[in-house]
């Protein structure tokens, strides 16, 4: 027994000394490259002045002689009026009006709206309308009445006059001030300047500069009931991507918090309370430093304004903050969108101290029995008559409901988005020099649904596509196609009704039937897209996206020049007519029953570890379909075989034991893209599409496959280097432990023999 024990201990010592632990080797790590699109916006935190801001370098190019590209097409010529670049006065303009009757002179009541988007007329169950708004204001007799931006653009009824009719209605309602929203620029910079003349109340913003000069008054002082209110405006820096870039050439947007804080300090001592008209929003997709809730929190925590009433009336994100958000004596409120609600804020103001701050809503349902003001109603009816003459033509009879609601088109594929993208691709077949490979359009540009079983007019289609964008074709490299879809699918995830999905994001893309995108929501933003397939229109078969190929992408002019943050796009482009005209002509001739399905068909959430069709390839495209192998070997550059392809394309998986799948020919529909998500595409009746269901490597691995051999060589070198390193730490401890055990064993044997 002693001999056996001694032998075992000796063997243990030898093994420990000869074979050190594997974790003795140095670990070599490499950060995975992100595909997330970097922002190109520069935000300065300097205090705005009427002089050229030192951290901005605005261009001197004039934007005023260019045609505004997002306006609704009309027979009127685009304005070429020169925009003023006058510096805003350093003194706050004073407005003094008689105080309304009130039982408590210290009580302040504010009515406010935001993101009305041209809702001139009332709609039962949806929109209060401007005529009812006037009646409500007369009944409430508020101390102040404000709007937080995006008032003029939206519905075709308002777009038809470029917001001039909406300005007339707002004058009649009796606003005290409004701020500048991003969509105030949608009809061009010159029109944005013209609103200052059309409105009989101030339109203000403290952070909008053009060619180094403030183009709107940053604030105004309004005196009511013996109290002075410092009203300050601020506009989202997202305007750089939330209106057509041509409309804001030379325009910069300074840091919101710094701009507002600086203006408050200028007014401090002159006013009793601060009202901030903020078009910033609280979207999770907006940078925190640009959000309205961040502004409110910063102001509430600022020791310079403790106990001051600070009311932040927000807009931009279309959020309903029904009872507001209160921190100290600062309140954040927002009413949603489309004049579905009117906000109401009340507080008691004694000296400069505010108490009893509350926020509430007047909802559309509450206004059912409210009578429309006759004077405002007359303005609306005149606008409707002028618009109706131009847009009453029936385009087609729509057999199926087409989904275009904001909550749908900004989060997922819809049948209306599919139909619009198909219309764009169809136009390219004859409208451009060469047909496009596929089409994309942003969900933020789709503004209404189309009911089923109804005659659809020109006006109905303009209501869906109110921006007057033009159809455009650009050339995009495969790598930028990947970046484009990563950006489209980069919104934060949210859980609703037990399902995880994307938060609302206007940059979400709707795509035509010639492309499929697979993404994984369990991955971080910038790493979600794992497979893209593009239809080969010669073979009528879907093939993997090729990173080094240049694709002809049909889109709208807004996205083509980098709108909605698509900075990977740009370059030379072909342009056609307005997008609503393209869609109108397509809907008139197409079989719209092809869009009856509301199932997801083109942009599909899955898991990257599942077997999905479509890997990225760098091979030269051919008109034949070669057999594609997804192995761990470096891809060969040999040309594909010239033999006629078979109807069954078998591919190997990275492991030699996995069974292969077969590609299946189908007609009129595309079979499931994964075994867990059966879907179908309602193609045009003549379509016949073959889809390969291959077991392939994940998209992110395929992107790296090009230089895999170099990676393997580097890994081998790292391993050899690691073997030459001194053994330290836990590995060294293994040998020491073995020696200790050996010594202990000898001691126990000796003790037993004794």
Secondary structure, 3 states (H helix, E strand, C coil): CHHHHHHHHHHHHHHHHHCCCHHHCCCCCCCCCCCCCCCCCCCCCCCCCCCCCCCCCCCCCCCCCCCCCCCCCCCCCCCCCCCCCCCCCCCCEEEECCCCCCCCCCEEEEEEECCCCCCCCCECCCECCHHHHHHHHHHHCCCEEEECCCCCCCCHHHHCCCCHHHHHHHHHHCCCEEECCHHHHCCCHHHHHHHHHHCCCEEECCCEEECCEECCECEEEEEECCEEEEEEEEECCCHHHHCCHHHHCCEEECCHHHHHHHHHHHHCCCCCEEEEEEECCCCCCCCHHHCHHHHHHHHHHCHHHCCCCEEEEECCCCCEEEEEEEECCEEEEEECCCCCEEEEEEEEEECCEEEEEEEEEEEHHHHCCCCCCHHHHHHHHHHHHHHHHHHCCEEEEECCCECCCHHHHCCCCCHHHHHHHHHHHHHHHHHCCCCCCEEEEEHHHCCCCECCCEEEEHHHHHHHCCCCCEEEEEEEEHHHHHHHHHHHCCCCEEEECCEEEECCCCCCEEECCCEEEEECCCCCCCCCEEEEEEEECCCCEEEECECCCEEEEEEEHHHHCCHHHCCCCCCCEEEEEEHHHHHHHHHHHCCHHHHCCCCCCCEEECCCCCCCCCCCECCCCCCCCCCCCCCCCCCCCCCCCCCCCCCCCCCCCCCCCCCCCCCEEEECCCCCCCCCCCCCCCCCCCCEEEECCCCCCCHHHHHHHHHHHHHHHHHHHHHHHHHHCCCCHHHHHHHHHHHHHHHHHHHHHHHHHC
